[in-house]
């Protein structure tokens, strides 16, 4: 068999083919299922044990040489056919424009990254919710006027199924399933039945945060939000907290940051106040903790929430919220250099 293999190797080295069809015929003759080389491999079982090593190595050399020679023949004729067709194989390929992340994704990712440094994990929940997770568990009693603060898209009534008006519903789900300590943020899309204008939309995005543990204080909330503001808007930014009202926090506050456009001196963007409102926050109401199965006598916590569109408009000087939803390539291409 060794002599037969050597003769085939010499024969294969001198193979010629005038076209691709002849090259394929050679492949079938030598390497096809019923070809000469597979037949030798089938006969290998009859080789004496003391010769198997030498014959096996020779068979592998034969197979590799046949594959190399026949592949070169086929490629040579395929390249010739391409040249004959007039195609210039040296031309560069068709280039495609480089895409960019949506500005809302850029801002969302930056917010998540900042809070991840403080140990906040990310949690998400369904956009279609029930009344309990959107309102009742968050201290919105039936007929409570606070329910009128948010115009809701209802899908069904009795039981109430609706599009969530805030990502606070994810806070409820996390508190129901997890015992403190809890430290999470909740980015997501929310819906409210509002007229669409340059400053408002029926669809927008929020990032809310929740921290619950023993001995959590309002001072912890303030320092957390101050750290976020300096990381996001710059080291020179200042914040202020104004008393406010939310059904699910007590005490509650609105947080403003000093205007980065005018340095706090007053301009058209900040309506000449020197401040820009960016989020609501407060200490989690004990009723909310109890509704979610958390002992309010042992644990306290804070929560905050901000609109991603609002933050993006401030960061990129965008004056019309509708631009985020129109998919105008000219608008989106401006953020290529801002990819993180």
C-alpha positions in Angstrom: 0.0 0.0 0.0 2.9 2.4 0.7 4.1 2.1 -2.9 0.6 2.8 -4.2 0.3 5.8 -1.9 3.7 7.2 -3.2 2.6 6.7 -6.8 -0.6 8.6 -6.1 1.2 11.5 -4.4 3.5 11.9 -7.5 0.4 11.7 -9.8 -1.5 14.3 -7.8 1.5 16.8 -7.8 1.3 16.8 -11.6 -2.5 17.3 -11.9 -3.7 19.8 -14.5 -7.1 21.2 -15.2 -8.2 23.6 -18.0 -11.4 24.8 -16.3 -13.3 24.6 -13.1 -15.3 21.6 -14.2 -12.2 19.5 -14.8 -10.9 20.6 -11.3 -14.2 19.4 -9.8 -13.9 16.1 -11.7 -10.5 15.6 -10.2 -11.8 16.2 -6.8 -14.5 13.6 -7.2 -11.9 11.1 -8.7 -9.5 11.4 -5.8 -11.5 12.7 -2.8 -15.1 11.9 -3.5 -17.0 9.4 -1.4 -16.1 6.6 -3.9 -12.8 8.1 -4.9 -9.3 6.5 -4.8 -8.2 8.0 -1.5 -11.3 7.2 0.5 -11.0 3.6 -0.8 -7.4 3.4 0.6 -8.7 4.6 4.0 -11.4 1.9 3.9 -8.7 -0.7 3.1 -6.5 0.6 6.0 -8.2 -1.9 8.4 -6.4 -4.8 6.5 -2.9 -3.3 7.1 -0.8 -5.4 9.5 -0.5 -3.8 12.9 3.2 -3.3 12.7 2.7 -1.2 9.5 -0.3 0.9 10.5 1.7 3.8 11.8 3.7 4.3 8.6 0.8 3.7 6.4 -1.5 6.0 8.4 1.0 8.9 8.2 1.4 8.3 4.4 -2.4 8.3 3.9 -2.8 11.6 5.7 0.0 13.1 3.7 -1.7 11.9 0.5 -5.1 13.3 1.5 -3.6 16.7 2.5 -1.6 17.0 -0.7 -4.7 16.1 -2.8 -6.8 18.7 -1.0 -4.1 21.4 -1.5 -3.5 20.7 -5.2 -7.2 20.5 -6.2 -8.2 23.6 -4.1 -5.4 25.6 -5.9 -6.7 24.4 -9.3 -10.3 25.4 -8.4 -9.4 28.8 -7.0 -7.2 29.6 -10.1 -10.1 28.9 -12.5 -12.6 30.8 -10.3 -10.3 33.8 -10.2 -9.9 33.6 -13.9 -13.7 33.5 -14.4 -14.1 36.6 -12.2 -11.5 38.5 -14.2 -13.1 37.5 -17.5 -16.4 38.9 -16.3 -14.8 42.3 -15.9 -14.9 42.5 -12.1 -12.0 44.3 -10.5 -11.1 42.3 -7.5 -8.8 45.0 -6.2 -11.6 47.5 -5.6 -12.5 48.1 -1.9 -15.8 46.8 -0.7 -18.9 48.9 -0.4 -18.7 51.0 2.8 -21.6 51.4 5.2 -22.2 54.5 7.3 -21.3 54.0 11.0 -24.4 54.2 13.2 -24.7 55.9 16.5 -26.5 55.3 19.8 -29.7 57.2 20.4 -29.2 60.1 22.8 -31.6 58.6 25.2 -29.6 55.4 25.3 -26.4 57.4 25.9 -27.9 59.3 28.8 -29.6 56.1 30.3 -26.3 54.2 30.1 -24.4 57.1 31.8 -26.9 57.3 34.6 -26.8 53.5 35.2 -23.0 53.6 35.1 -22.8 56.4 37.7 -25.2 54.7 40.2 -23.5 51.3 39.6 -20.4 52.8 41.3 -22.5 53.3 44.4 -23.6 49.7 44.4 -27.0 50.1 42.7 -28.1 47.1 40.6 -30.6 47.4 37.6 -34.1 46.0 37.7 -36.8 46.1 35.1 -40.5 45.2 35.0 -43.5 45.0 32.7 -44.9 48.1 30.9 -48.5 46.7 31.2 -49.4 46.7 34.9 -52.2 46.4 37.3 -53.6 49.0 39.7 -51.9 47.6 42.7 -48.3 48.0 41.5 -48.9 51.4 39.8 -51.1 53.1 42.4 -52.5 51.2 45.5 -49.2 49.8 46.8 -47.6 53.2 46.4 -50.1 54.9 48.8 -52.6 56.0 46.2 -56.0 55.1 47.9 -59.0 54.8 45.7 -60.5 58.2 44.9 -57.4 59.9 46.2 -56.8 63.2 44.3 -53.2 62.2 43.8 -54.4 59.7 41.1 -55.4 62.7 39.1 -51.8 63.9 39.0 -51.1 61.3 36.3 -53.3 60.9 33.2 -53.4 57.1 32.7 -53.9 54.9 29.6 -56.3 52.2 30.9 -56.5 49.0 28.9 -59.4 47.4 31.0 -61.4 48.4 34.0 -62.4 46.2 37.0 -59.8 44.9 37.3 -57.8 47.9 36.2 -55.1 47.0 33.7 -53.0 50.0 32.4 -49.9 51.2 30.8 -47.6 52.1 33.7 -47.3 55.9 34.4 -44.0 55.6 36.2 -41.3 53.0 36.9 -42.2 53.0 40.6 -44.2 49.9 39.8 -40.9 48.1 39.5 -39.9 49.3 42.9 -43.0 47.6 44.3 -42.2 44.3 42.5 -38.6 44.4 43.9 -39.8 45.1 47.4 -42.4 42.4 47.3 -39.7 39.8 46.3 -36.6 41.1 48.2 -35.9 41.8 51.8 -33.6 44.7 52.6 -31.0 45.8 52.1 -32.2 46.9 48.6 -30.2 49.2 46.4 -31.5 49.3 42.8 -32.4 51.6 39.9 -35.2 51.1 37.5 -34.9 52.5 34.0 -37.8 52.1 31.6 -40.4 53.5 29.3 -43.6 55.0 30.7 -46.9 56.3 29.3 -49.2 59.2 30.2 -52.2 60.6 28.4 -50.8 64.0 27.6 -50.9 66.3 24.6 -47.7 66.0 22.6 -45.8 69.3 22.4 -42.2 70.5 22.4 -42.0 70.0 26.2 -44.3 66.9 26.7 -45.0 63.5 25.1 -47.3 60.6 25.8 -44.3 58.3 25.8 -41.1 59.0 27.7 -38.5 57.3 29.8 -37.6 57.4 33.5 -34.8 56.2 35.8 -36.0 55.7 39.4 -33.9 54.6 42.3 -34.5 52.9 45.7 -32.4 52.3 48.7 -33.8 50.6 51.8 -31.8 49.5 54.8 -31.5 50.1 58.5 -30.9 53.7 59.5 -31.1 55.2 56.0 -31.6 59.0 56.4 -32.4 62.0 54.2 -28.7 63.0 54.5 -27.9 59.7 52.6 -30.4 60.7 49.9 -28.8 64.2 49.6 -25.3 62.9 49.3 -26.2 60.3 46.8 -27.9 62.8 44.5 -25.1 65.3 45.0 -22.6 62.6 43.9 -24.8 61.9 40.8 -25.1 65.5 39.8 -21.4 66.2 40.0 -20.5 63.0 38.0 -23.1 63.8 35.4 -23.1 67.6 35.0 -19.5 68.4 36.3 -17.7 69.0 39.5 -18.8 72.7 39.8 -22.6 71.9 39.7 -24.6 72.8 42.8 -28.0 71.2 43.9 -30.9 72.4 46.0 -33.8 70.5 47.4 -37.3 72.1 47.6 -40.2 70.7 49.6 -42.8 68.9 47.5 -45.4 66.2 47.6 -45.6 62.7 46.4 -47.9 60.0 47.7 -45.2 57.4 48.1 -42.5 59.5 49.9 -42.6 61.6 53.1 -40.9 64.0 53.3 -40.7 64.7 49.6 -38.6 67.1 47.6 -37.8 68.4 44.1 -34.2 68.6 43.2 -32.7 71.4 41.1 -29.2 71.7 39.7 -27.4 74.9 38.9 -27.7 75.9 35.2 -24.6 74.7 33.4 -25.3 77.1 30.5 -25.1 80.4 32.4 -23.2 79.1 35.5 -26.2 80.0 37.7 -26.4 83.6 36.6 -29.7 83.2 34.8 -30.5 82.6 31.1 -33.4 81.6 28.8 -32.8 77.9 29.4 -33.2 78.2 33.2 -35.9 81.0 32.8 -33.4 83.4 34.4 -33.5 81.6 37.8 -30.1 80.0 37.6 -31.6 76.6 38.4 -33.0 73.6 36.5 -35.4 71.0 38.0 -34.3 67.5 37.2 -36.0 65.0 39.6 -38.3 64.3 42.5 -37.2 62.4 45.6 -37.9 61.7 49.2 -38.0 59.1 52.0 -40.1 56.1 51.3 -43.5 56.4 53.1 -43.8 53.7 55.9 -47.2 52.7 54.3 -45.4 51.7 51.1 -42.9 49.6 53.0 -45.7 47.8 54.9 -47.7 47.3 51.7 -44.7 45.4 50.2 -44.1 43.3 53.3 -41.2 45.3 54.8 -41.1 46.2 58.5 -41.2 50.0 58.5 -40.2 50.0 62.2 -36.9 48.4 61.4 -36.1 49.7 57.9 -36.1 53.1 56.2 -35.3 54.1 52.7 -35.2 56.8 50.1 -36.4 56.9 46.5 -35.9 59.2 43.5 -36.9 59.5 39.9 -35.9 61.5 36.9 -37.0 61.8 33.3 -34.3 60.7 30.8 -35.6 63.0 28.1 -35.4 65.9 30.6 -31.8 65.1 31.4 -30.9 64.6 27.8 -32.4 67.9 26.8 -30.4 69.7 29.4 -27.2 67.8 28.5 -27.4 68.2 24.7 -29.3 71.6 24.6 -32.3 70.0 22.8 -35.4 72.2 22.8 -38.0 69.8 21.4 -38.8 66.5 23.0 -40.4 65.3 19.8 -37.0 65.0 18.1 -36.3 61.9 20.3 -39.1 60.0 18.6 -39.0 61.1 15.0 -35.9 58.9 14.0 -34.6 61.8 11.8 -31.1 60.5 10.8 -29.8 64.1 10.6 -30.6 64.5 14.3 -29.2 61.2 15.4 -26.0 61.5 13.5 -25.0 64.4 15.8 -24.4 61.9 18.6 -21.8 59.7 16.9 -19.0 61.4 18.8 -20.8 60.9 22.0 -20.8 57.0 21.9 -19.6 55.6 25.3 
